[in-house]
Amino acid sequence: MPPASVEGEQSVTAEPPFSIFDKRQKWLIIIIVSTAATFSGFASNIYFPALPTIAKDLNVSLELVNLTVTSYLIFQGLAPSLWGPISDVKGRRVAYTFTFLVFFGACIGLAETKNYATLIVLRCLQSTGSASTIAIGSGVIGDITTRDERGGFMGIFQAGLLVPMAVGPIIGGAMAGTLGWRSIFWLLTVYGGVFLITMLLVLPETLRSLVANGSQVPSSKNPLVKYPLVVYQRLTRVQWDSGIAIPPAARKHIDVVGPFRILFSKHSTPIIVFLAIYYAVWQMGITAMSSLFTDQYGLSEIQNGLTFIANGVGSMVGTLITGKIMDADYRKVKAEYESLDRSIAEGGDASGESDFPLEKARLRLIPLFACLQCLSLVLFGWTIQYRVHIAVPIISTFITGWTVVSMQSIIMTYLVDIFHERSAAASASINLARCLFAAGGTSFVMPLITAVGAGVTFTICAAVQFVALVGPFVQWKFAASWRREEGQQEDNKS
């Protein structure tokens, strides 16, 4: 029997707790998965200020080096479609272990790269290893949190995911300008190796089909699954009866096409396409920043790295605040709903709650953030084209980072709520769409700017984004009725 609960912790009830991990343990787990999520962003953003230097050193054009960004984004979209379903079946720790081994090996190879062909191949491999940490981390959060608290924890996770936006370009610019661009990949090698060891020692398995609410130890002798889960069980402050067998969720087979089915499901396609367009335009702006600031303001590599701070800080601050707002919104809507229908289950995680106004609880801030991003994008394009004081386009990147990442956090939380039994696959579907859209956008943004100018380019992008608002409208209008219809069909079958 675990230790007795202390004052303020969960008391013994007839129903088993949704998760045996107490608040301290949840925070530790969130910190670990948030740190894991930084790798995708670090590997991407630490690289941007070094693009001109790499082009010069390898004796290739800047356009060719920019293609390594495009290829990175393509594999960043595709890889989670494999690792996400694996983590939903074999376990979170197993998936994390193999992805970080791939990342570690790719970083060593990149640090020793001597030609462009090797660079582009290893960047694809590096992306394959790092990109899935976002999908797996979203799965972990779905395993241990209820809807009531998920928004805040997802905000913390997104903030950790976005730390590289703020510090990555600074580190990359400083290292490329002093130690050379290869030192960037040696730094990532060390970072990846240290984290892999830490993760194996500290992160417990959370997959509910293996460990239920954390109270079950799988019969498998695989240490990647069993430990350190047993340590968390002994130290938890949540009371649970170790003598009562709590059945794990039903085991599923590895479904690598699962993210594609979610992507093309009517329950998610409108909102995912909307987010993918906004994310792609954001990445187009980030990719063009180094070249635009260098050409228009004559900045050095280190100075270029500093221009990315506003974007990163806006991203982190925005998602932290938005996470708190999401929790408050959800609790408010849930209280209103419970006052009308007392039959709703406490915690709100039952998949049968087809009548709960989930869109109202999660999506009502989307139009505000979308309009703000459109305005900030137009401001960025025209002010940088006419060389307005550099502070103005930099401030616009702060607003862009704040809004797009807030929308990403909201939509990812919303889809984890809908597909809570396939949370990693749902996150992978978002990642697939946004990265493939971004890969296409970043491949033509510089030629388009050269042809028509930054102002016209980003005005066109803002117009496309405004039209894309039809996606959230469709989701808001029809998604609840679609869920009710499917629920009725399942009831009829049973």
FINUZA-513506 format. One record per residue (C-alpha): x, y, z; residue number from 1. Coordinates in steps of 0.1 Angstrom, whole numbers, plus 5000, padded with zeros to 4 digits. Layout:
@px X py Y pz Z nr NUM $
...
! end
This chain:
@px 5000 py 5000 pz 5000 nr 1 $
@px 5015 py 5034 pz 4991 nr 2 $
@px 5021 py 5061 pz 5017 nr 3 $
@px 4991 py 5078 pz 5033 nr 4 $
@px 4981 py 5110 pz 5016 nr 5 $
@px 4991 py 5143 pz 5032 nr 6 $
@px 4967 py 5172 pz 5037 nr 7 $
@px 4956 py 5188 pz 5005 nr 8 $
@px 4963 py 5157 pz 4984 nr 9 $
@px 4937 py 5133 pz 4969 nr 10 $
@px 4917 py 5113 pz 4994 nr 11 $
@px 4906 py 5077 pz 4991 nr 12 $
@px 4874 py 5073 pz 4971 nr 13 $
@px 4854 py 5044 pz 4957 nr 14 $
@px 4866 py 5052 pz 4923 nr 15 $
@px 4903 py 5048 pz 4914 nr 16 $
@px 4922 py 5080 pz 4907 nr 17 $
@px 4926 py 5089 pz 4870 nr 18 $
@px 4964 py 5089 pz 4876 nr 19 $
@px 4984 py 5078 pz 4907 nr 20 $
@px 5011 py 5105 pz 4899 nr 21 $
@px 5007 py 5133 pz 4924 nr 22 $
@px 5013 py 5169 pz 4916 nr 23 $
@px 5050 py 5169 pz 4923 nr 24 $
@px 5055 py 5138 pz 4901 nr 25 $
@px 5033 py 5153 pz 4873 nr 26 $
@px 5054 py 5185 pz 4873 nr 27 $
@px 5086 py 5164 pz 4871 nr 28 $
@px 5072 py 5144 pz 4842 nr 29 $
@px 5060 py 5176 pz 4824 nr 30 $
@px 5095 py 5191 pz 4829 nr 31 $
@px 5111 py 5160 pz 4814 nr 32 $
@px 5088 py 5158 pz 4783 nr 33 $
@px 5090 py 5196 pz 4778 nr 34 $
@px 5128 py 5194 pz 4778 nr 35 $
@px 5126 py 5165 pz 4753 nr 36 $
@px 5104 py 5187 pz 4731 nr 37 $
@px 5131 py 5214 pz 4729 nr 38 $
@px 5153 py 5192 pz 4707 nr 39 $
@px 5133 py 5196 pz 4676 nr 40 $
@px 5133 py 5234 pz 4679 nr 41 $
@px 5169 py 5236 pz 4689 nr 42 $
@px 5181 py 5216 pz 4660 nr 43 $
@px 5160 py 5239 pz 4637 nr 44 $
@px 5165 py 5273 pz 4652 nr 45 $
@px 5201 py 5271 pz 4663 nr 46 $
@px 5208 py 5265 pz 4626 nr 47 $
@px 5192 py 5296 pz 4610 nr 48 $
@px 5219 py 5322 pz 4618 nr 49 $
@px 5246 py 5299 pz 4604 nr 50 $
@px 5230 py 5295 pz 4569 nr 51 $
@px 5251 py 5321 pz 4551 nr 52 $
@px 5283 py 5307 pz 4568 nr 53 $
@px 5275 py 5271 pz 4558 nr 54 $
@px 5268 py 5282 pz 4522 nr 55 $
@px 5302 py 5299 pz 4520 nr 56 $
@px 5321 py 5271 pz 4537 nr 57 $
@px 5306 py 5243 pz 4516 nr 58 $
@px 5308 py 5265 pz 4484 nr 59 $
@px 5271 py 5263 pz 4475 nr 60 $
@px 5244 py 5289 pz 4471 nr 61 $
@px 5222 py 5301 pz 4499 nr 62 $
@px 5192 py 5288 pz 4481 nr 63 $
@px 5206 py 5253 pz 4482 nr 64 $
@px 5214 py 5256 pz 4519 nr 65 $
@px 5178 py 5268 pz 4524 nr 66 $
@px 5167 py 5235 pz 4510 nr 67 $
@px 5182 py 5218 pz 4540 nr 68 $
@px 5156 py 5237 pz 4560 nr 69 $
@px 5128 py 5225 pz 4537 nr 70 $
@px 5140 py 5189 pz 4539 nr 71 $
@px 5142 py 5191 pz 4577 nr 72 $
@px 5106 py 5203 pz 4578 nr 73 $
@px 5094 py 5175 pz 4555 nr 74 $
@px 5109 py 5148 pz 4578 nr 75 $
@px 5098 py 5167 pz 4608 nr 76 $
@px 5063 py 5162 pz 4595 nr 77 $
@px 5067 py 5125 pz 4584 nr 78 $
@px 5086 py 5110 pz 4613 nr 79 $
@px 5060 py 5115 pz 4641 nr 80 $
@px 5036 py 5095 pz 4619 nr 81 $
@px 5058 py 5065 pz 4626 nr 82 $
@px 5070 py 5072 pz 4662 nr 83 $
@px 5036 py 5085 pz 4674 nr 84 $
@px 5017 py 5052 pz 4668 nr 85 $
@px 5047 py 5032 pz 4681 nr 86 $
@px 5046 py 5052 pz 4714 nr 87 $
@px 5008 py 5046 pz 4716 nr 88 $
@px 5014 py 5008 pz 4715 nr 89 $
@px 5049 py 5000 pz 4727 nr 90 $
@px 5053 py 5027 pz 4753 nr 91 $
@px 5065 py 5063 pz 4756 nr 92 $
@px 5100 py 5053 pz 4770 nr 93 $
@px 5107 py 5029 pz 4741 nr 94 $
@px 5098 py 5055 pz 4715 nr 95 $
@px 5119 py 5082 pz 4733 nr 96 $
@px 5149 py 5059 pz 4735 nr 97 $
@px 5151 py 5051 pz 4698 nr 98 $
@px 5143 py 5086 pz 4686 nr 99 $
@px 5172 py 5100 pz 4707 nr 100 $
@px 5196 py 5074 pz 4696 nr 101 $
@px 5189 py 5084 pz 4660 nr 102 $
@px 5192 py 5121 pz 4669 nr 103 $
@px 5225 py 5115 pz 4687 nr 104 $
@px 5241 py 5096 pz 4657 nr 105 $
@px 5229 py 5122 pz 4632 nr 106 $
@px 5244 py 5151 pz 4652 nr 107 $
@px 5278 py 5134 pz 4653 nr 108 $
@px 5277 py 5130 pz 4615 nr 109 $
@px 5267 py 5166 pz 4609 nr 110 $
@px 5296 py 5178 pz 4630 nr 111 $
@px 5319 py 5160 pz 4607 nr 112 $
@px 5301 py 5169 pz 4574 nr 113 $
@px 5324 py 5178 pz 4545 nr 114 $
@px 5300 py 5183 pz 4516 nr 115 $
@px 5265 py 5194 pz 4508 nr 116 $
@px 5250 py 5160 pz 4500 nr 117 $
@px 5260 py 5146 pz 4534 nr 118 $
@px 5246 py 5177 pz 4551 nr 119 $
@px 5211 py 5174 pz 4536 nr 120 $
@px 5209 py 5136 pz 4542 nr 121 $
@px 5220 py 5139 pz 4578 nr 122 $
@px 5197 py 5169 pz 4584 nr 123 $
@px 5168 py 5146 pz 4573 nr 124 $
@px 5180 py 5119 pz 4597 nr 125 $
@px 5184 py 5145 pz 4626 nr 126 $
@px 5148 py 5156 pz 4620 nr 127 $
@px 5136 py 5120 pz 4621 nr 128 $
@px 5151 py 5117 pz 4655 nr 129 $
@px 5141 py 5150 pz 4671 nr 130 $
@px 5107 py 5158 pz 4656 nr 131 $
@px 5087 py 5130 pz 4673 nr 132 $
@px 5095 py 5143 pz 4708 nr 133 $
@px 5065 py 5166 pz 4704 nr 134 $
@px 5040 py 5139 pz 4695 nr 135 $
@px 5053 py 5115 pz 4723 nr 136 $
@px 5052 py 5143 pz 4749 nr 137 $
@px 5017 py 5152 pz 4740 nr 138 $
@px 5008 py 5115 pz 4745 nr 139 $
@px 5024 py 5116 pz 4780 nr 140 $
@px 5004 py 5146 pz 4790 nr 141 $
@px 4972 py 5129 pz 4777 nr 142 $
@px 4981 py 5099 pz 4798 nr 143 $
@px 4984 py 5116 pz 4832 nr 144 $
@px 4960 py 5146 pz 4830 nr 145 $
@px 4923 py 5152 pz 4829 nr 146 $
@px 4907 py 5179 pz 4807 nr 147 $
@px 4903 py 5202 pz 4837 nr 148 $
@px 4941 py 5206 pz 4841 nr 149 $
@px 4953 py 5197 pz 4806 nr 150 $
@px 4953 py 5232 pz 4792 nr 151 $
@px 4978 py 5245 pz 4818 nr 152 $
@px 5001 py 5216 pz 4815 nr 153 $
@px 4999 py 5217 pz 4777 nr 154 $
@px 5009 py 5254 pz 4780 nr 155 $
@px 5039 py 5245 pz 4800 nr 156 $
@px 5048 py 5218 pz 4774 nr 157 $
@px 5044 py 5243 pz 4745 nr 158 $
@px 5066 py 5268 pz 4764 nr 159 $
@px 5093 py 5242 pz 4768 nr 160 $
@px 5089 py 5234 pz 4731 nr 161 $
@px 5095 py 5271 pz 4723 nr 162 $
@px 5125 py 5279 pz 4744 nr 163 $
@px 5147 py 5273 pz 4714 nr 164 $
@px 5129 py 5300 pz 4696 nr 165 $
@px 5144 py 5325 pz 4720 nr 166 $
@px 5178 py 5311 pz 4728 nr 167 $
@px 5186 py 5288 pz 4698 nr 168 $
@px 5194 py 5316 pz 4673 nr 169 $
@px 5215 py 5335 pz 4698 nr 170 $
@px 5236 py 5304 pz 4706 nr 171 $
@px 5238 py 5295 pz 4669 nr 172 $
@px 5249 py 5329 pz 4658 nr 173 $
@px 5275 py 5332 pz 4686 nr 174 $
@px 5290 py 5297 pz 4679 nr 175 $
@px 5290 py 5301 pz 4642 nr 176 $
@px 5307 py 5335 pz 4644 nr 177 $
@px 5334 py 5323 pz 4669 nr 178 $
@px 5339 py 5285 pz 4670 nr 179 $
@px 5325 py 5277 pz 4635 nr 180 $
@px 5292 py 5262 pz 4625 nr 181 $
@px 5303 py 5226 pz 4632 nr 182 $
@px 5304 py 5234 pz 4669 nr 183 $
@px 5266 py 5238 pz 4668 nr 184 $
@px 5262 py 5201 pz 4661 nr 185 $
@px 5288 py 5191 pz 4687 nr 186 $
@px 5267 py 5210 pz 4713 nr 187 $
@px 5236 py 5192 pz 4702 nr 188 $
@px 5254 py 5159 pz 4705 nr 189 $
@px 5264 py 5165 pz 4741 nr 190 $
@px 5229 py 5179 pz 4749 nr 191 $
@px 5212 py 5148 pz 4734 nr 192 $
@px 5235 py 5123 pz 4751 nr 193 $
@px 5230 py 5139 pz 4786 nr 194 $
@px 5193 py 5140 pz 4782 nr 195 $
@px 5190 py 5104 pz 4770 nr 196 $
@px 5207 py 5092 pz 4801 nr 197 $
@px 5186 py 5114 pz 4823 nr 198 $
@px 5154 py 5103 pz 4807 nr 199 $
@px 5162 py 5066 pz 4811 nr 200 $
@px 5168 py 5072 pz 4849 nr 201 $
@px 5139 py 5095 pz 4857 nr 202 $
@px 5109 py 5093 pz 4833 nr 203 $
@px 5083 py 5066 pz 4841 nr 204 $
@px 5062 py 5048 pz 4816 nr 205 $
@px 5028 py 5064 pz 4814 nr 206 $
@px 5010 py 5046 pz 4785 nr 207 $
@px 4976 py 5036 pz 4799 nr 208 $
@px 4974 py 5004 pz 4778 nr 209 $
@px 5006 py 4992 pz 4796 nr 210 $
@px 5003 py 5007 pz 4831 nr 211 $
@px 4967 py 5018 pz 4834 nr 212 $
@px 4966 py 5049 pz 4857 nr 213 $
@px 5002 py 5042 pz 4867 nr 214 $
@px 4993 py 5016 pz 4893 nr 215 $
@px 5001 py 4985 pz 4872 nr 216 $
@px 5036 py 4971 pz 4865 nr 217 $
@px 5037 py 4953 pz 4831 nr 218 $
@px 5047 py 4916 pz 4833 nr 219 $
@px 5073 py 4923 pz 4806 nr 220 $
@px 5109 py 4921 pz 4818 nr 221 $
@px 5118 py 4950 pz 4796 nr 222 $
@px 5134 py 4976 pz 4819 nr 223 $
@px 5124 py 5004 pz 4795 nr 224 $
@px 5088 py 4998 pz 4806 nr 225 $
@px 5091 py 4988 pz 4843 nr 226 $
@px 5115 py 5013 pz 4857 nr 227 $
@px 5114 py 5038 pz 4873 nr 228 $
@px 5076 py 5034 pz 4875 nr 229 $
@px 5078 py 5013 pz 4906 nr 230 $
@px 5097 py 5041 pz 4924 nr 231 $
@px 5070 py 5066 pz 4915 nr 232 $
@px 5044 py 5041 pz 4929 nr 233 $
@px 5062 py 5039 pz 4962 nr 234 $
@px 5067 py 5077 pz 4966 nr 235 $
@px 5033 py 5090 pz 4954 nr 236 $
@px 5011 py 5110 pz 4977 nr 237 $
@px 4980 py 5098 pz 4959 nr 238 $
@px 4962 py 5070 pz 4978 nr 239 $
@px 4954 py 5040 pz 4958 nr 240 $
@px 4947 py 5004 pz 4966 nr 241 $
@px 4976 py 4983 pz 4953 nr 242 $
@px 4955 py 4951 pz 4960 nr 243 $
@px 4929 py 4961 pz 4934 nr 244 $
@px 4937 py 4953 pz 4898 nr 245 $
@px 4929 py 4982 pz 4876 nr 246 $
@px 4927 py 4969 pz 4840 nr 247 $
@px 4949 py 4988 pz 4816 nr 248 $
@px 4933 py 5003 pz 4785 nr 249 $
@px 4928 py 4980 pz 4756 nr 250 $
@px 4960 py 4972 pz 4737 nr 251 $
@px 4962 py 4982 pz 4701 nr 252 $
@px 4984 py 4973 pz 4671 nr 253 $
@px 5008 py 4998 pz 4657 nr 254 $
@px 4988 py 5018 pz 4632 nr 255 $
@px 5012 py 5039 pz 4611 nr 256 $
@px 4984 py 5053 pz 4590 nr 257 $
@px 4965 py 5063 pz 4621 nr 258 $
@px 4978 py 5099 pz 4620 nr 259 $
@px 4967 py 5101 pz 4584 nr 260 $
@px 4932 py 5090 pz 4592 nr 261 $
@px 4930 py 5116 pz 4619 nr 262 $
@px 4944 py 5142 pz 4595 nr 263 $
@px 4916 py 5135 pz 4570 nr 264 $
@px 4889 py 5130 pz 4596 nr 265 $
@px 4860 py 5155 pz 4594 nr 266 $
@px 4865 py 5159 pz 4632 nr 267 $
@px 4899 py 5174 pz 4627 nr 268 $
@px 4907 py 5183 pz 4591 nr 269 $
@px 4892 py 5219 pz 4591 nr 270 $
@px 4911 py 5230 pz 4622 nr 271 $
@px 4944 py 5212 pz 4613 nr 272 $
@px 4945 py 5228 pz 4578 nr 273 $
@px 4939 py 5261 pz 4594 nr 274 $
@px 4968 py 5257 pz 4618 nr 275 $
@px 4990 py 5243 pz 4591 nr 276 $
@px 4986 py 5275 pz 4570 nr 277 $
@px 4993 py 5298 pz 4599 nr 278 $
@px 5023 py 5277 pz 4610 nr 279 $
@px 5037 py 5276 pz 4574 nr 280 $
@px 5035 py 5314 pz 4571 nr 281 $
@px 5052 py 5318 pz 4605 nr 282 $
@px 5081 py 5295 pz 4594 nr 283 $
@px 5084 py 5314 pz 4561 nr 284 $
@px 5089 py 5346 pz 4581 nr 285 $
@px 5115 py 5330 pz 4604 nr 286 $
@px 5134 py 5315 pz 4574 nr 287 $
@px 5135 py 5348 pz 4556 nr 288 $
@px 5146 py 5368 pz 4587 nr 289 $
@px 5183 py 5362 pz 4585 nr 290 $
@px 5186 py 5372 pz 4549 nr 291 $
@px 5162 py 5402 pz 4552 nr 292 $
@px 5179 py 5417 pz 4583 nr 293 $
@px 5213 py 5411 pz 4567 nr 294 $
@px 5204 py 5427 pz 4534 nr 295 $
@px 5183 py 5456 pz 4548 nr 296 $
@px 5202 py 5465 pz 4580 nr 297 $
@px 5237 py 5450 pz 4575 nr 298 $
@px 5236 py 5428 pz 4606 nr 299 $
@px 5264 py 5403 pz 4616 nr 300 $
@px 5257 py 5367 pz 4625 nr 301 $
@px 5256 py 5374 pz 4662 nr 302 $
@px 5233 py 5404 pz 4657 nr 303 $
@px 5211 py 5383 pz 4634 nr 304 $
@px 5208 py 5358 pz 4662 nr 305 $
@px 5196 py 5385 pz 4686 nr 306 $
@px 5168 py 5395 pz 4663 nr 307 $
@px 5151 py 5361 pz 4669 nr 308 $
@px 5147 py 5368 pz 4707 nr 309 $
@px 5114 py 5387 pz 4704 nr 310 $
@px 5098 py 5358 pz 4684 nr 311 $
@px 5109 py 5332 pz 4709 nr 312 $
@px 5099 py 5353 pz 4740 nr 313 $
@px 5065 py 5360 pz 4725 nr 314 $
@px 5060 py 5323 pz 4718 nr 315 $
@px 5068 py 5313 pz 4754 nr 316 $
@px 5049 py 5341 pz 4772 nr 317 $
@px 5019 py 5336 pz 4749 nr 318 $
@px 5015 py 5299 pz 4754 nr 319 $
@px 5020 py 5301 pz 4792 nr 320 $
@px 4992 py 5327 pz 4795 nr 321 $
@px 4970 py 5309 pz 4770 nr 322 $
@px 4973 py 5277 pz 4789 nr 323 $
@px 4960 py 5293 pz 4821 nr 324 $
@px 4931 py 5309 pz 4800 nr 325 $
@px 4923 py 5275 pz 4785 nr 326 $
@px 4919 py 5259 pz 4820 nr 327 $
@px 4898 py 5288 pz 4832 nr 328 $
@px 4876 py 5287 pz 4800 nr 329 $
@px 4872 py 5249 pz 4803 nr 330 $
@px 4862 py 5251 pz 4840 nr 331 $
@px 4837 py 5279 pz 4833 nr 332 $
@px 4820 py 5261 pz 4804 nr 333 $
@px 4820 py 5228 pz 4823 nr 334 $
@px 4803 py 5244 pz 4853 nr 335 $
@px 4776 py 5259 pz 4830 nr 336 $
@px 4771 py 5225 pz 4814 nr 337 $
@px 4769 py 5206 pz 4847 nr 338 $
@px 4743 py 5230 pz 4860 nr 339 $
@px 4722 py 5219 pz 4830 nr 340 $
@px 4731 py 5183 pz 4830 nr 341 $
@px 4742 py 5168 pz 4863 nr 342 $
@px 4749 py 5134 pz 4847 nr 343 $
@px 4783 py 5145 pz 4833 nr 344 $
@px 4811 py 5125 pz 4847 nr 345 $
@px 4836 py 5142 pz 4870 nr 346 $
@px 4869 py 5149 pz 4852 nr 347 $
@px 4853 py 5151 pz 4818 nr 348 $
@px 4874 py 5124 pz 4800 nr 349 $
@px 4847 py 5100 pz 4790 nr 350 $
@px 4846 py 5096 pz 4753 nr 351 $
@px 4808 py 5094 pz 4754 nr 352 $
@px 4804 py 5130 pz 4763 nr 353 $
@px 4792 py 5139 pz 4728 nr 354 $
@px 4769 py 5167 pz 4741 nr 355 $
@px 4796 py 5186 pz 4760 nr 356 $
@px 4803 py 5220 pz 4742 nr 357 $
@px 4840 py 5212 pz 4737 nr 358 $
@px 4845 py 5237 pz 4709 nr 359 $
@px 4831 py 5265 pz 4731 nr 360 $
@px 4854 py 5255 pz 4759 nr 361 $
@px 4885 py 5254 pz 4737 nr 362 $
@px 4883 py 5274 pz 4705 nr 363 $
@px 4867 py 5308 pz 4712 nr 364 $
@px 4901 py 5326 pz 4713 nr 365 $
@px 4911 py 5314 pz 4678 nr 366 $
@px 4896 py 5343 pz 4658 nr 367 $
@px 4913 py 5370 pz 4680 nr 368 $
@px 4947 py 5354 pz 4677 nr 369 $
@px 4943 py 5348 pz 4640 nr 370 $
@px 4935 py 5385 pz 4632 nr 371 $
@px 4964 py 5397 pz 4653 nr 372 $
@px 4988 py 5375 pz 4635 nr 373 $
@px 4976 py 5387 pz 4601 nr 374 $
@px 4981 py 5423 pz 4612 nr 375 $
@px 5016 py 5416 pz 4626 nr 376 $
@px 5026 py 5398 pz 4594 nr 377 $
@px 5017 py 5428 pz 4572 nr 378 $
@px 5035 py 5451 pz 4596 nr 379 $
@px 5067 py 5429 pz 4594 nr 380 $
@px 5067 py 5428 pz 4556 nr 381 $
@px 5063 py 5465 pz 4548 nr 382 $
@px 5084 py 5479 pz 4576 nr 383 $
@px 5114 py 5457 pz 4568 nr 384 $
@px 5110 py 5465 pz 4530 nr 385 $
@px 5112 py 5503 pz 4537 nr 386 $
@px 5138 py 5499 pz 4564 nr 387 $
@px 5117 py 5514 pz 4591 nr 388 $
@px 5136 py 5514 pz 4625 nr 389 $
@px 5146 py 5478 pz 4632 nr 390 $
@px 5126 py 5477 pz 4664 nr 391 $
@px 5093 py 5478 pz 4645 nr 392 $
@px 5097 py 5445 pz 4625 nr 393 $
@px 5113 py 5429 pz 4656 nr 394 $
@px 5082 py 5438 pz 4677 nr 395 $
@px 5060 py 5424 pz 4650 nr 396 $
@px 5078 py 5390 pz 4653 nr 397 $
@px 5069 py 5391 pz 4690 nr 398 $
@px 5032 py 5394 pz 4682 nr 399 $
@px 5034 py 5367 pz 4655 nr 400 $
@px 5052 py 5343 pz 4678 nr 401 $
@px 5027 py 5349 pz 4706 nr 402 $
@px 4996 py 5344 pz 4684 nr 403 $
@px 5006 py 5314 pz 4663 nr 404 $
@px 5019 py 5294 pz 4692 nr 405 $
@px 4989 py 5302 pz 4713 nr 406 $
@px 4967 py 5289 pz 4685 nr 407 $
@px 4989 py 5258 pz 4682 nr 408 $
@px 4986 py 5251 pz 4720 nr 409 $
@px 4948 py 5255 pz 4719 nr 410 $
@px 4943 py 5233 pz 4689 nr 411 $
@px 4967 py 5206 pz 4701 nr 412 $
@px 4949 py 5205 pz 4735 nr 413 $
@px 4916 py 5203 pz 4717 nr 414 $
@px 4926 py 5173 pz 4695 nr 415 $
@px 4941 py 5155 pz 4725 nr 416 $
@px 4907 py 5160 pz 4742 nr 417 $
@px 4889 py 5145 pz 4711 nr 418 $
@px 4914 py 5116 pz 4704 nr 419 $
@px 4925 py 5110 pz 4740 nr 420 $
@px 4931 py 5073 pz 4734 nr 421 $
@px 4954 py 5081 pz 4704 nr 422 $
@px 4969 py 5114 pz 4717 nr 423 $
@px 5004 py 5108 pz 4702 nr 424 $
@px 4989 py 5100 pz 4668 nr 425 $
@px 4967 py 5131 pz 4670 nr 426 $
@px 4997 py 5153 pz 4677 nr 427 $
@px 5015 py 5135 pz 4649 nr 428 $
@px 4987 py 5144 pz 4625 nr 429 $
@px 4991 py 5181 pz 4634 nr 430 $
@px 5028 py 5179 pz 4630 nr 431 $
@px 5025 py 5162 pz 4596 nr 432 $
@px 5002 py 5189 pz 4582 nr 433 $
@px 5020 py 5219 pz 4596 nr 434 $
@px 5055 py 5207 pz 4586 nr 435 $
@px 5046 py 5197 pz 4551 nr 436 $
@px 5028 py 5231 pz 4546 nr 437 $
@px 5059 py 5248 pz 4561 nr 438 $
@px 5082 py 5229 pz 4538 nr 439 $
@px 5064 py 5241 pz 4508 nr 440 $
@px 5062 py 5277 pz 4520 nr 441 $
@px 5099 py 5279 pz 4530 nr 442 $
@px 5110 py 5266 pz 4496 nr 443 $
@px 5095 py 5295 pz 4477 nr 444 $
@px 5095 py 5324 pz 4502 nr 445 $
@px 5129 py 5339 pz 4492 nr 446 $
@px 5122 py 5337 pz 4454 nr 447 $
@px 5088 py 5353 pz 4460 nr 448 $
@px 5104 py 5381 pz 4481 nr 449 $
@px 5130 py 5386 pz 4454 nr 450 $
@px 5103 py 5389 pz 4428 nr 451 $
@px 5077 py 5411 pz 4445 nr 452 $
@px 5093 py 5424 pz 4477 nr 453 $
@px 5087 py 5415 pz 4514 nr 454 $
@px 5057 py 5438 pz 4517 nr 455 $
@px 5036 py 5422 pz 4490 nr 456 $
@px 5048 py 5387 pz 4499 nr 457 $
@px 5036 py 5389 pz 4535 nr 458 $
@px 5004 py 5407 pz 4525 nr 459 $
@px 4995 py 5378 pz 4503 nr 460 $
@px 5003 py 5354 pz 4531 nr 461 $
@px 4981 py 5374 pz 4555 nr 462 $
@px 4952 py 5373 pz 4530 nr 463 $
@px 4955 py 5335 pz 4527 nr 464 $
@px 4955 py 5332 pz 4565 nr 465 $
@px 4923 py 5353 pz 4567 nr 466 $
@px 4905 py 5331 pz 4542 nr 467 $
@px 4917 py 5301 pz 4562 nr 468 $
@px 4895 py 5312 pz 4592 nr 469 $
@px 4867 py 5292 pz 4575 nr 470 $
@px 4883 py 5261 pz 4591 nr 471 $
@px 4876 py 5271 pz 4628 nr 472 $
@px 4842 py 5283 pz 4618 nr 473 $
@px 4833 py 5249 pz 4603 nr 474 $
@px 4847 py 5232 pz 4634 nr 475 $
@px 4827 py 5254 pz 4657 nr 476 $
@px 4795 py 5250 pz 4637 nr 477 $
@px 4794 py 5212 pz 4629 nr 478 $
@px 4819 py 5193 pz 4650 nr 479 $
@px 4796 py 5187 pz 4680 nr 480 $
@px 4768 py 5174 pz 4659 nr 481 $
@px 4792 py 5151 pz 4641 nr 482 $
@px 4803 py 5136 pz 4674 nr 483 $
@px 4767 py 5131 pz 4685 nr 484 $
@px 4759 py 5113 pz 4653 nr 485 $
@px 4788 py 5090 pz 4656 nr 486 $
@px 4779 py 5083 pz 4693 nr 487 $
@px 4744 py 5074 pz 4683 nr 488 $
@px 4756 py 5051 pz 4655 nr 489 $
@px 4779 py 5033 pz 4680 nr 490 $
@px 4750 py 5030 pz 4705 nr 491 $
@px 4728 py 5015 pz 4678 nr 492 $
@px 4755 py 4989 pz 4669 nr 493 $
@px 4760 py 4979 pz 4705 nr 494 $
! end
